[in-house]
Amino acid sequence: MPTRLAEYRMVGPAGPFGNGSRAWLAEPPLGTTSDSPVVIVELDAVGDDTWPATQALLHELASVSSAHVPRLLESGRGEGNEPATWISRDRPAARSLATAVGDRRAALRVLAGAARGAHDLHEAGWAHGDIRLATVLVDAGEGLLDLPTRLASTVPPAVIQVVDPSDLDGVDSDRLWGAGPTRASDIYALGAAIHRALTGAPLHPDLAADQPVTAVQRVLVEVPRITPTFGGPVAQLVRDCLDPDPARRPPSAAHLADQLDDLAVA
């Protein structure tokens, strides 16, 4: 763990987050309006030639206002041969929903919050493009959706950045054919996250052992596997999200959030 980045002093790890393990709790610089800790996340694969475009995308992302998405506070790039590119954001107590949740109703409420975060991004002109359990956050029982920093750090933004083949589990096959992220592909990914949170099982169980090329081929040709014992209206909602025809998926992430909230109290 670095001790300092720019004028921030690192005080400990902040993960696990959807952006990998390079996330730290940090004290903000002296003289800022708040002395509350922030989260510093180091971004991947931003070169000198792509930094200006990445910086412009991050500035746009910082303007998004949502109660269900952490606020991007600052972004920067270091100096030297391998300079770090980083962002700072609020909600330091948030943790990722990276494993199955025992409390079904609590999980549904958290997922509803993440869906509302996706909708707010959509209304601001963004598609998230990296929704999975690792980017669904929980803060005092409230559901959030982590910032789409993988998307913002890839130029052009239609590129898929995958750290592990398992990350492809909730990726709409259209994206693997080169389409950029859309509202509909985010809803597909939300459906995969709901399934994983409530069953503990991925849609493509063999992805984890695949090589990257095989993983892509699998997602392109293999029908997502809904856990056989997973039934009822929540399972049907997942099937709706995963419909091969984007036009038959829920009409918006806000509509999906409303359904999840209803199911949490049913």
C-alpha positions as CSV (number, residue, x, y, z in Angstrom):
1,M,0.0,0.0,0.0
2,P,1.4,3.4,-0.9
3,T,1.6,5.9,2.0
4,R,0.7,8.9,-0.1
5,L,-0.9,9.7,-3.5
6,A,-1.0,13.3,-4.6
7,E,-1.8,15.1,-1.3
8,Y,-3.8,12.2,0.2
9,R,-2.4,10.1,3.0
10,M,-3.4,6.5,2.9
11,V,-4.7,5.0,6.2
12,G,-5.7,1.5,5.1
13,P,-7.3,-0.8,2.5
14,A,-10.8,0.0,1.4
15,G,-11.7,-3.1,-0.5
16,P,-13.1,-5.3,-1.8
17,F,-14.5,-3.0,-4.5
18,G,-15.3,-3.6,-8.1
19,N,-12.2,-1.8,-9.2
20,G,-9.9,-4.5,-7.9
21,S,-7.7,-4.4,-4.8
22,R,-6.1,-1.0,-5.4
23,A,-8.6,0.9,-3.3
24,W,-7.6,2.6,-0.1
25,L,-9.1,4.8,2.7
26,A,-7.3,8.1,2.7
27,E,-7.3,11.4,4.6
28,P,-8.0,14.3,2.3
29,P,-5.5,17.1,1.8
30,L,-5.3,19.8,4.5
31,G,-7.5,22.8,3.8
32,T,-10.3,20.9,2.1
33,T,-13.9,21.6,3.2
34,S,-14.2,18.2,4.8
35,D,-11.9,16.1,7.0
36,S,-13.9,12.9,6.4
37,P,-12.0,10.0,4.9
38,V,-12.4,9.3,1.2
39,V,-11.7,6.3,-1.0
40,I,-8.8,6.4,-3.4
41,V,-9.0,4.0,-6.4
42,E,-6.2,3.5,-8.8
43,L,-7.3,3.0,-12.3
44,D,-6.0,0.5,-14.8
45,A,-4.2,1.0,-18.2
46,V,-4.4,4.7,-18.7
47,G,-1.5,5.8,-20.9
48,D,-0.2,9.3,-21.6
49,D,-2.0,9.3,-24.9
50,T,-5.3,8.4,-23.5
51,W,-5.2,10.4,-20.3
52,P,-6.7,13.6,-21.8
53,A,-9.8,11.7,-23.0
54,T,-10.0,9.7,-19.8
55,Q,-9.8,13.0,-17.8
56,A,-12.6,14.5,-19.8
57,L,-14.8,11.4,-19.2
58,L,-14.0,11.6,-15.4
59,H,-15.0,15.2,-15.3
60,E,-18.4,14.3,-16.9
61,L,-18.8,11.5,-14.4
62,A,-18.1,13.9,-11.5
63,S,-21.1,15.9,-12.6
64,V,-23.5,13.0,-12.0
65,S,-25.6,13.5,-8.9
66,S,-27.3,10.5,-7.4
67,A,-28.1,9.3,-3.9
68,H,-27.3,5.8,-5.1
69,V,-23.9,6.4,-6.7
70,P,-20.8,7.5,-4.8
71,R,-19.7,11.0,-5.7
72,L,-16.5,11.3,-7.7
73,L,-14.5,14.0,-5.9
74,E,-11.3,14.4,-7.8
75,S,-9.1,12.6,-10.3
76,G,-5.5,12.9,-11.1
77,R,-2.4,11.4,-12.7
78,G,1.1,11.0,-11.1
79,E,4.5,11.6,-12.7
80,G,7.3,9.3,-13.6
81,N,7.8,6.3,-15.9
82,E,4.6,4.5,-14.7
83,P,2.4,7.2,-13.3
84,A,-0.7,6.1,-11.4
85,T,-4.1,7.4,-12.5
86,W,-6.5,7.7,-9.6
87,I,-9.9,9.0,-8.5
88,S,-11.2,9.9,-5.0
89,R,-14.8,9.4,-4.0
90,D,-17.0,9.6,-1.0
91,R,-19.0,6.8,0.8
92,P,-15.9,5.3,2.5
93,A,-18.0,2.9,4.7
94,A,-19.5,1.2,1.6
95,R,-18.6,-2.4,1.0
96,S,-19.2,-4.6,-2.1
97,L,-21.9,-7.2,-2.3
98,A,-19.3,-9.7,-3.5
99,T,-20.9,-12.9,-2.1
100,A,-24.3,-14.4,-1.8
101,V,-26.5,-12.8,0.9
102,G,-28.3,-14.9,3.4
103,D,-31.1,-12.3,4.1
104,R,-33.1,-12.4,0.9
105,R,-35.1,-9.2,1.6
106,A,-32.0,-7.2,2.5
107,A,-30.3,-8.4,-0.7
108,L,-33.4,-7.3,-2.7
109,R,-33.4,-3.9,-1.2
110,V,-29.6,-3.4,-1.8
111,L,-30.1,-4.5,-5.4
112,A,-33.0,-2.1,-5.8
113,G,-30.7,0.7,-4.7
114,A,-28.1,-0.4,-7.2
115,A,-30.7,-0.4,-10.0
116,R,-31.7,3.2,-9.0
117,G,-28.0,4.1,-9.3
118,A,-28.0,2.6,-12.8
119,H,-31.1,4.6,-13.7
120,D,-29.6,7.9,-12.5
121,L,-26.5,7.2,-14.6
122,H,-28.7,6.4,-17.6
123,E,-30.6,9.7,-17.1
124,A,-27.3,11.5,-17.1
125,G,-26.3,9.9,-20.4
126,W,-24.1,7.1,-19.0
127,A,-24.4,3.4,-19.3
128,H,-22.4,1.7,-16.5
129,G,-21.0,-1.2,-18.4
130,D,-19.5,-3.1,-15.4
131,I,-22.4,-4.1,-13.2
132,R,-21.7,-7.2,-11.1
133,L,-21.8,-8.1,-7.4
134,A,-18.4,-6.5,-6.9
135,T,-19.7,-3.1,-8.0
136,V,-23.0,-3.3,-6.1
137,L,-22.2,-1.6,-2.8
138,V,-23.8,-1.6,0.6
139,D,-23.6,1.3,3.0
140,A,-25.6,1.0,6.3
141,G,-28.0,-1.3,4.6
142,E,-28.5,1.0,1.6
143,G,-27.8,-0.2,-1.9
144,L,-25.4,1.8,-4.2
145,L,-23.8,1.2,-7.6
146,D,-20.1,1.9,-7.7
147,L,-18.8,4.4,-10.2
148,P,-18.2,3.0,-13.7
149,T,-14.5,3.8,-13.6
150,R,-13.5,0.8,-15.8
151,L,-15.6,2.3,-18.5
152,A,-14.2,5.8,-18.0
153,S,-10.6,4.5,-18.1
154,T,-11.0,2.8,-21.5
155,V,-10.8,4.8,-24.7
156,P,-13.0,4.4,-26.7
157,P,-15.5,3.7,-23.9
158,A,-17.1,0.8,-25.8
159,V,-14.1,-1.4,-25.0
160,I,-14.7,-4.2,-22.4
161,Q,-12.0,-4.3,-19.8
162,V,-12.0,-7.7,-18.1
163,V,-9.7,-8.6,-15.2
164,D,-11.0,-12.2,-14.7
165,P,-13.0,-14.4,-17.1
166,S,-15.7,-14.6,-14.4
167,D,-16.3,-10.9,-15.0
168,L,-18.0,-11.9,-18.2
169,D,-20.8,-13.7,-16.4
170,G,-23.3,-10.8,-16.6
171,V,-22.1,-9.4,-19.9
172,D,-24.8,-9.2,-22.6
173,S,-23.5,-11.1,-25.7
174,D,-24.1,-8.0,-27.9
175,R,-21.3,-6.3,-26.1
176,L,-18.9,-9.0,-27.1
177,W,-19.8,-8.4,-30.7
178,G,-18.6,-4.8,-30.2
179,A,-21.6,-2.9,-29.1
180,G,-21.1,-0.3,-26.5
181,P,-22.9,-0.5,-23.1
182,T,-26.5,0.5,-23.1
183,R,-29.4,0.7,-20.7
184,A,-30.5,-2.7,-21.9
185,S,-27.1,-4.3,-21.3
186,D,-27.0,-2.8,-17.8
187,I,-30.4,-4.4,-17.1
188,Y,-29.1,-7.7,-18.3
189,A,-26.1,-7.3,-15.9
190,L,-28.5,-6.4,-13.0
191,G,-30.4,-9.6,-13.7
192,A,-27.2,-11.6,-13.5
193,A,-26.3,-9.8,-10.2
194,I,-29.7,-10.6,-8.7
195,H,-29.3,-14.3,-9.6
196,R,-25.8,-14.5,-8.1
197,A,-26.8,-12.6,-4.9
198,L,-29.8,-14.8,-4.2
199,T,-28.5,-18.2,-5.4
200,G,-24.7,-17.9,-5.0
201,A,-24.4,-19.3,-8.5
202,P,-23.2,-17.7,-11.7
203,L,-25.1,-17.9,-15.0
204,H,-22.1,-19.6,-16.6
205,P,-20.6,-21.8,-13.9
206,D,-17.6,-22.9,-16.0
207,L,-16.3,-19.4,-16.8
208,A,-13.9,-19.4,-13.8
209,A,-11.8,-22.2,-15.3
210,D,-11.8,-20.8,-18.8
211,Q,-9.0,-19.0,-20.7
212,P,-10.1,-15.6,-21.9
213,V,-10.9,-16.6,-25.5
214,T,-12.9,-19.6,-24.4
215,A,-14.8,-17.5,-21.9
216,V,-15.8,-15.1,-24.6
217,Q,-16.9,-18.0,-26.8
218,R,-18.9,-19.5,-23.9
219,V,-20.9,-16.3,-23.2
220,L,-21.6,-16.0,-27.0
221,V,-23.0,-19.5,-27.5
222,E,-24.1,-20.8,-24.0
223,V,-27.6,-20.1,-22.7
224,P,-27.5,-18.6,-19.2
225,R,-28.2,-21.3,-16.6
226,I,-30.8,-20.3,-14.1
227,T,-30.4,-22.4,-10.9
228,P,-33.2,-25.1,-11.1
229,T,-34.3,-24.5,-7.5
230,F,-34.6,-20.8,-8.0
231,G,-38.3,-20.0,-8.6
232,G,-41.1,-17.6,-8.0
233,P,-41.5,-14.0,-9.1
234,V,-37.9,-13.1,-8.5
235,A,-36.7,-15.8,-10.8
236,Q,-39.1,-14.6,-13.4
237,L,-37.8,-11.1,-13.0
238,V,-34.3,-12.4,-13.6
239,R,-35.5,-14.2,-16.8
240,D,-37.0,-10.9,-18.0
241,C,-33.7,-9.1,-17.5
242,L,-31.9,-11.8,-19.4
243,D,-34.2,-11.9,-22.3
244,P,-32.2,-12.2,-25.6
245,D,-34.4,-9.4,-27.1
246,P,-33.5,-6.2,-25.3
247,A,-36.9,-4.8,-26.1
248,R,-38.5,-7.4,-23.9
249,R,-36.4,-6.6,-20.8
250,P,-37.7,-4.3,-18.1
251,P,-38.2,-0.8,-19.7
252,S,-35.9,1.0,-17.3
253,A,-33.6,0.3,-14.3
254,A,-36.0,2.4,-12.2
255,H,-38.9,0.1,-13.2
256,L,-36.6,-2.9,-12.2
257,A,-35.9,-1.2,-8.8
258,D,-39.6,-0.7,-8.1
259,Q,-40.2,-4.4,-8.7
260,L,-37.3,-5.4,-6.5
261,D,-38.6,-3.1,-3.7
262,D,-42.0,-4.7,-4.0
263,L,-40.6,-8.2,-3.9
264,A,-38.6,-7.3,-0.8
265,V,-41.8,-6.7,1.2
266,A,-43.9,-9.4,-0.4
